[in-house]
Amino acid sequence: MAHLLNGARALVTGAGRGIGVHIAEQLAAEGAAVALAYRHSREGAERTAAAIREAGGTAVTLPADLTDEAQAHRLVDETIVVLGGLDILINNAAGFGPLKRFEEATWREIDDEWNAVVRPVVLATRAALPHLTAQKRGRIVNLAATLLQRPQPGYGAHAMAKAAVLAYTRTLAREVGPQGITVNAVSPGMALTEFSQSLPEALRQAVAARTPLRRVATADDVARAVVLFCTPLADFITGANLAADGGLAVL
C-alpha cells in the first residue's frame, strides 16, 4: 500500500504523552520516520517508538528541554543524524500553568506560561530552519488552541501564549514560503487526553452537547489534522489554522 509520507523524516516535540503520541503514530502510519522528543515522559515516548518499530516503521526517542536553546539545537542535530535528514517539524510541546483569572494571576505566572508555550516553538523552529531552507522544502505545524475563538475564564494566560503561537505561524509562513517551506497551525478544542480526563465528566458532556458533531475530539482526530498539513494534499496551503474541534469554534 502506498503511503503519503514515504521517505519523509519528522520530528515531533512533546511526543511522550497525549496528542504528541498520536501525531507520531499517525505520521509513522503514513510512512514517515519519526523522532519522538520528550522532556519528562520518557516511558511514553519509548513505548510509542517501540510500537511503531514493531509495526515496521522507523522511530527513535530523544530527550530535550525545549525552553533551552542549546538543547533545541542539539535535538534537531541529533534528529538529522539518526534519521538522515529532516522534512517535518511538529511543534506540539507546551506547558500548562495553573488556571487563574487575570485579576489573580501575577505577571510572573503569565510570563512562565509564555515561556512554556511560545519558547519551545520558537527555539525548535529556529534550530530546524537552516536545514529546511538549505533543502528548499519542509513542513512546520504548530499546535495552537480554539481558546482564541472561545475564551474561557481562568485560561487567559494560556490563550495569550497560544495566540502568540498563531501569530508566529502566520508571519513565519510569509517569511519562509519563498524557500519552499509551509507553516500551518492546528487548533484543538477539548480532546480526550490525560488533562481532559481529569476534568469533571459533566463538563466533558456539556462540551460534547454544544459541539455540532456531538462528541469531544479524540487525540487521533487532532493528529490526523496535523498529518494532513504534512502530506502532498496540503502542498499549496500555508499560514492556515485548522480547528480540529467538531465545529465548536464556529458557534
Order of alpha helices (4+ residues) and beta strands (2+ residues): beta-alpha-beta-alpha-beta-alpha-beta-alpha-beta-alpha-beta-alpha-alpha-alpha-beta
